[in-house]
Amino acid sequence: MANETIFLLVFVLFIFFILALDLGLLKKKADTISMKQAGMMSFFVISLAMCFYFFLITYGHLLHGINSMEKLQSVISSHHHPVKIIPNDLEHSIQLYNQNLGLEYLTGYVVEYALSVDNIFVMVLIFTAFGVAQKNYHRVLFWGILGAIVMRFIFIFLGAALIEKFSWIMYVFGAFLVFTGIKMFFDKDGGDKIDTQNHPVVKFANRFFQVHNHFVGHRFFVTIDGIKKITPLFLVLLIIEATDLIFAVDSIPAIFSVTKDPYIVFFSNIFAIIGLRSMFFLLAGIIDKFRFLKIGLSVLLTFIGLKMLFHNYLQNWGFSTTHSLIVIVSILALSILFSLMFPEIKKERKLKFDPENDEHLRH
């Protein structure tokens, strides 16, 4: 347990250092992020994620303090790793364990990164609908991602505890993902509007907080006549957080289909999240060009759900983590390829929001 705690603390400190770079913690003024900056930061974050993969396949056994055959067997059994140890050969058995651990991390990272693209679709709609200035995207995403990391930490380790106590919950997760995948497929052309007046978060904010009726630069709060009020920018932040909470309900069970080790789930999840901000600025302007991506994500979720439902059968048939990774990458690659081969000209989306005139922001 001491090894896991130290490993986790070092990882969290490392992530906060990356956030300082990726999200511009030391940047004092709001500014629009260029495609070049977003591309460079995306490359940097993805490179770090790959470096962590190589670290795991070399030193992954240090995570749980594996130093004996008995400890190795215990960890493999408790986390249901598909690893067959070599009797009386600890060194080679650890190598097999580390390789599998790295592959589980990589597969989980790809799944989470892919599902994050759907999150970008929604964030673009939210920013457009509420008329957020582009120079303020950076600030909202900064705090949004920090909140997402805290929520994911709670969700992942709570989910791991539930799975350990109630093994049948994996079937519930599987059925839920199949349902979500099918629903996403049939709703692929819908959900392209944000109702700024009747959104549940807006109603909640108006009920419990004093809400200012227009943006005040990049500020989340403003004091008027001695009364502290939240600005529409803070409303947008709340909606972003609520949206990520909904997406976490899909993505976290999906990664548990790949590995039952909560630390690997957390590592893969967080590396994908810290790259979300730069990926948003990289894809926001061209996201509509990937017309088949939502279909691909719906197929991906359905596949993962079925894998969870029939896990025991697939394992007996020799369906490994490598096979899962191949299927997942193939689904995503085909959806992107078809999108580029068969582009669609869409009508310009006209979603307007006048924060000074909309009555839902008035008290």
N, C-alpha and C positions, 0 to 999 in steps of 0.2 A: 504493500500500500504506500510505503514511503517513496518508492521509485515512481509510482504513478502520480503522486502528488507533486513531486519535484518536476517531473516531466511536464505535467500540466501547467504548473506555475511558470516554468521557463517558456513554454509555448505561448501562454497568454501574454507574457511580457514581450515576446518577439512579435506577436500579432499587433500589440499596441504601438510598437515601433514602426511596423509596416503601415499601420493606419496613419501615423504621423506623416509618412511620406505620401501614401496613396491619396489620403483625403485632405492633405494640405493643412494639418493641424497648426503649423507655424506660419501659415499664410494669413495675413491680417486683413486683406481686403477681398471682397467678393469679385470674381472675375469669371468670364466665360471660358470653358475648357475647350481647346481646339481638338480636332481629330488627331493631329500629330501627337499632342500631349497624351490624349486618351490611349492612342495606340502604343506609345512608349510605356505607359504605366501598365497597360494590359499585358504587354510582353514581359515586363518586369515581374508582375505578380504571378503569371503563369509559370515563369522560369523558377520562381521560388517554390511554387507548388510541386514542380518536377524535382527540384533539389530535395525537397522533403521526402518524395517518393524514394529517391536513391538513398537517403539517410535511413529510411525504414527497412529497405531490403538489406542493408548492411548492419544496422544497429537496432532494429526493431525489437529484439528480445530484451533490450534494456528497459523498455516501457514497463513491463510487468516484472522486472527483476529476475528473469529466467537464468538460473545458473546450475540447474540440475535436471535430470531426466524426469524426476517426479514433478517438479514445478512446471516443466514444459507440458507434460501430460495433463496436469490440472488446468492450465490456461487453455489448451486446445479443447478440452472437454467443456469447460465453463462457457467459452465463447463460440463453441460449435464450429471451429475452423476445420475445413476439409483437408487436413494434413495428416499423412501417415508417417509416423516417426520411424526411424531406423533403429532397431534394438541395439543397445550398447554402443551407439555412435551419436553422442550428444552434439558434436560439432556439425555434422551433416544434417542432423535433424533440425537444429536451430536455423541452418541455412534454408531448409525447406519452409520452415515456419516464417522466417523473415520475408522470403519471396512471396508467399501467400499473403502476408500482412500488407506488403507494398501493393500487391495487385488489388486487394480489397479496398485499400485507400484510393488507388487510382480510379477504380470503377465507381466508387462512391463520389469522387470528385467530379467525374464526367457527368454522372447523373444529376448532381446538384447544380453544376454549371449550366447544363442544358435546361433544367427547369427554371433557372434564374432568368433565362431569356423571356419566358412567359411573364415573369414579374416585370420585365422592362416594358413589355407591351402595355401593361396596366399603368405603370408609372408615367409613361408618355401621355396616356389619356388623362391622368390626374393633373399633371402639370399644365396640359393644354386647356382642360376644362376650367381650371381655376385661374387661368391667366397668369401663372407664375413667370416672372422675368427669368430669362436664361441664366443671368449672373447669380441668381439665388438658388439654382438647382444644386450647386455644390454644397451649400450649407444644409439644405434639407436632407440630402443624401448622406452627408457626414453623420448627423445625429440619427438618421434612420438606420444606418448600418450599425452604429454602436448599440442601438436598441435591439436590433436583430440578433447581434451576437449574444446578448444577455438572454433573450428569449430562447434562442437555439440551445444554449447551455442547459437551461431549465428543462426544455422539452426532451432533449436527447437523453439526459441521465434519468429523468422521470420515466421515459419510454423504456430505457434499458432495465430499470427496476421492475416495471410492469411485466416485461417479457420474461425476466428471470423468475418472477413469482407466478405468472400465469402464461404458460407457454402457448395456450390456445389463442392468445390475443394476436399472434402472428396471422392467424386465419382471418381475424376481424380486419386487421390492417390490409391483408391481401384483397379481401372482398371490397373494402372501401376504395382501394386503388383501381380495381377493375371498374367499379361504378364510376369513379372520377374520370378514368380514361375514356369510357364510353360516352359520358356526359360531355366531356371536352370535345370529342369528335363531332357530336351532333350540334354543339354550340359554337363551333369553330368560326362561324360567320356572324355570331352575335356578340353582345357585350362590348360594342365599340362606342358606347356613350356613358358618361358619368353624370348622374343627376345631382348637380351641386346644391339643389334646394332640399331634396329629400334623402340625401345620403345619411345612413344611420349615425355615422360619426359626427356629421354636422348637427343633427338633431340632438345628439348627446351633449355636444359642446354648448349649444345654445341653452340647454336645460340646466347645466351645472356650472357654466362659466360666463363671465362677462366677455362678450366677443366684440372686438372693434370692427368697424364697417369697411375698412380698406387697408391695403398693405402699407407698411411703414419701413421702406427699405428692406434690409435683411433681418429685421428684428422679429422675434417671436412674441414679445410682450411689450406693452406700452402703457404708461400711466397717464390718464386724462382726468382732470378735476379730482385728483387724489384716489382715483379708482384704477386698479391694475387690470388690464384686459389682455386677452390673447388676440393675436392678429390672424388674418387669413393664412399667413405663411405657417403658423403653428397648427392651424387646422389641417393644412396639407400634410404636415409632418405626422399628425395623428392618423390620418388616412393611410399614409405610406406604412406606418407601423402596423395598423390593423390589417392591411393587405398582406404584409409579410407574415403575420400571424396565420392567416388563412393558407398561404403558400407553404408554411412550415408543416401544416397538417398533412400535406401531400408529400413533400420532399423527405421529411425525416423517416416516416415509415418506409419510403422507397429505398433509402440507404440501409435500413435495417434488413432489407431483403438481401443485401450484399454481404454485410458483416454484423455480427451480434456484439462486437467489441465497441462499447460506447465511446472509447477514446478515439478510435479510428473514425467512427461516425462524426464525432466532433471535429477532428482535424480536417477531414475532407469537406465538411460543411462550412467551416469557417474560412478555409482557403478559397472556396468558391464565393463566399459572401464578400470578402475583402476585395475581390476583383469585380464585384457588381457595379461599383461606382464608375470605374474606368470603362467597363463594358457598356454601361448606359450611354456615356458620351460618344462611344465608338459606334454604337448601333442605333441610337435614337433616330437619326435622320434616314436610315435605310431599313429599319425594322419591317416596314410594310412590304419590302421586296421579297421577304421569305414567306410566301403565301402558303406553302405546304408545311411550314415548321410546326404549327399548332396540331396538324394532323399527325406529324411525326411524334410530338410530345404525347398525344393521346394514345398512340400505339405503344410508346415507351412505357407509360404508366400502366396500361393494360398488361403488357408483357411482364412487368415487375410484379404486379398484383397476382397474375397467374403463377409466377415463379414462387411467390410466397405460399400460395394455396397448395401447390404440388411440389413443395420443396423436397419432401422425403423421397418421392418417386424420381425426381430429377437427379437427386444425389445418388440413388441406386443405379441410375442409368449412366452415371459418370459425367453429368452436366456440372462443370466446374465454374469457378469465378472467371477463368479465362474465356469460356464460352459466353458467359453473361456479358463481358466487356465487348466481345466481338459483335454480339447481337445489338447491344446498345449503340455502339459506334456506327454500325451499319444503318440502323434506323435513322439516326441523326444525319449521317452523310447523305443518304438517299433523299431525305426531306429537303435538305439544302440544295442538292443537285437538281432535283425536280423543280424547285423554286427558281433556280437560275435558268434552267432550260425552258420553262414555260411561265414566263413573267406575266403578270396581270396589271393592266392599267386601272388604277382605282380612282374614284372621284375624290377630290380634295375634301378632307374632313374639316367641317366647320363647327368647332366647339368653342363657344365664346362664354366668357364669364366676366361680368362687370362687378367687381367687389364693392364699388361705391354705391351701386344702385340695387343690387340683389337684396331683397327683403329678409332673406334667411339669415343674414349676418347682422341684422339690426336687433337691438333690444328695445 
